[in-house]
């Protein structure tokens, strides 16, 4: 399966709707349409600013969602948030991905792409490799994924990897691992299962008004936890393999 097809499959699953509001904070993006969709905010120095800023809500929802294909990562962040705003998420189980993995992956080799706050908890029971474009202490640079992902038993990848276009390569490198895509940027859809993902762990916004306010005041994903409802869906063909 050609992993790059995930973008067109996600986009083709959407139905158009009016864009009501776009909110860009320091760390996160919110797009309000059928629902409030979120995405991590990525930026790259080659592209500064958002073309047509101030006019984006005049675009159709489907056109705005296609910004996920942009190589201006801030623009692509808006596109991913729009996908989440237009998508009717699959009904999932109210589980937290890190709790679920901790219970089942003891002694496993776990690769975590994106420095999630709870990653340290996994290190007590398992061998954990963390990959980041801007590594923190103890992390590996993302270029090390080429060497480590094929060796991993479990791969946990942030849904925001769709923004910087690293997701297709990550999926290819992780084809022999039990793979989980997670985080508030993650579209909660079974479309992922077509590309070898075993678990999709996203979230739904409970208090849209509060989340929009927090985004305007510079909130990080951690600041939004109380305002989100966790949702996990499983590929039933592989659920018992971890």
N, C-alpha and C positions, 0 to 999 in steps of 0.2 A: 504494500500500500504506500503510495507516494505521500509522505507526511505533509508536504506543502498544501495538499488539498484541504487540510483542516480549516483554512481561512475561508475558502469558497463554500465549504459545507456549512460552516457557522453562519455566514452571511445569507446563504440561500434558504436557511431555515426560518428567517425572520419575516414578519409582516410589518408593513409600513405603519407609522404613527407619527403624530406631530411631536416635535421637540419643544418642550415647555421651558426648560431652563438648563443652563450649563454652568457648573460651578467648579473652578480650578483653584485648589489650595496650594500650599507649599509641597505637599506630599501625595495628595490624592485628587482624583477628578470625580465629580458626580454629574450625571446627565439624567434629567427628569423627563420621562415620556410616559409610557404605560405604567412604569414603576421607576424607582430611583436606582439607576445602575452605577456601579462604582468601578474604578480602576486605579491602580497605582499610577503615579505620575512619573514618567521617564522623560529625560531630556538629553539631547546630544548637542554638543557645541557647534556642529556643522549647520544645525538648523535652529535658529533662535527666533522665538515668536510664533504666532499662529496666523497663517494667512486668512484673510477675511474675518478676523476677530471682530465681534460686534454684529455679524450677520449670520453666524452659524445656525441660530435657531430658525432661520428662514429656510434652511435646507430640509428636505424630507429626511425622516429617520433613517431610511435605507441608504441615502447618499452620505449622511453623516457617519453611519456605521462603517462605510467603506474606507474611512480615514484610517482604520486599523492597518491598512496596507501601506500607509505612508512610511517613508524613511525619516521623516521628522517625528521623533519619538513622542514629543508632547502632543502632536496631532494624532498619532496612533493611539495614545492613551485615551483621548476623547473618543476615538472610534471604538475601542474596547468597552469603555463605559457605556457607549450607546448600544452596543450589542447586548449588554446586560440589561439596559433599560427597555429594549424592545422584546427581549426574549421572555417567554412564559416559562419560568424554571420548572424542571421536573420535580415532582413531589419526592422528597428524600427523607432520610432519617435524621433526627436532630442530634447528631453525634459530632464530636470534635475530633478532627483527623489525628492530632497528636496523642490524645488519650487512646484512640483506637489502635494506633501503631504501637504505642508503648506496651500495650497488653499482649501484642501478638508477635513482635519482632525482636524479642530478646535473643541476643547472640548473633543477630543478623548483621550484615554489612549494609549500612543505610547511607545513601547519597541524598543530600538535601540541597536543592538548588534555590538559593535565596536564603538570607540569614533571618529566619523566623525567630522571634523572641524565645520560643519554648524549645529550640533545638537542643540546648544544653541538657534538658531533661532526658533526652534519648541516650546521651553518652554514658549514663550510669549503667546501662544494661547491654549496650550494643556498640559496635564500631561505627562511628559516624564521620562522614566526610561532608563538609559544607563548602559550597562553591558560590563565589560572589564576583561580580565585575569590579567592585571596589572592596577587596577583602578586609575583614576585620581580623583581629588577633586570632590565630588558629584556623582561619579559613584558607581555602585554596582559591587561586584565581580561576575564572571560569574556563580558561584554556585547558586546565587539568581535567575537565570533564571527559575529554577524548580518551584519557588513560584509565580513569576510575569508573565511569558509568558502566562499561561492559563487565566490570567485576562485581557490581553491586547486586545484592539480593532484593533490595527495596530502593526505589527512587521516588522522592517527593519533590515535585517541581512546582514552583509558583506559576499560577495562570498568567501572570504578567510577562512571562517569557514570550507570549504572543506579540507583545509590543516591540521588542527589539529583534524579533524574527529568529530567535535562537530555538524556539520550541520544536520546529521540524527536526533539527539535528539532534536535539536532546531525545526526542522520541525514537529516533533511529538507534542511537547509542544505548538506549534503555530497553530494547526489544526483548531481552531475556530476563528482565527484572520485573518484580511486582511494582506497578507504577501508579502513583497517586498525583493528581493535579489538584492544587489547593490554593486557598486564599480568597480575599474579597473580590479580586479581579476575575475570578474563574467563572465562565458561563456554566451554569448547572444544567447540562444537557447530555443525553446519551450519545450524541454525535461523537464524543471523545472515544467511545468504545470501539469505533471503527478503526481507530488509530493506535490500538494496543493499550489504552489506559484501562486500568482495573477499577479505580475508584475516583470519583469526582467529588471534591469537598469544597463547596462554596458557601455562600451565605445570602440571606434576604434581609433587607433593611426593615426594621420594625418601626422606627420613628424617623420618617423622612425629614420632617421639619428640623429636628435636632441634628441630624447628620449633616444637612445642608449648612446649618449654622456652624457646626464644628469644622467643616471643610473650609469655610470662609475665615476661620480663626486659626488655620494652620495645623489641623489635626493629622496625626499619623494613623495608620491602620489600628494600632494598639489602642488609640483613644476612642475608637468606634466600637470596640468589642461589645460593650453593654447595649449598644443600639442595633446589633446584628443578631440574626437567628441562624445558627449553623445548620447546614443541610448537606447530607452525603448520599450519593447514589452509587450503587454497586453494579459492576458487570457480573451478573449471576453465574456466568460460565466459569469465572475464575475466583469468585468470592472466597471459597474455602482453601485457596492455595497459600494464604498467609496466616 
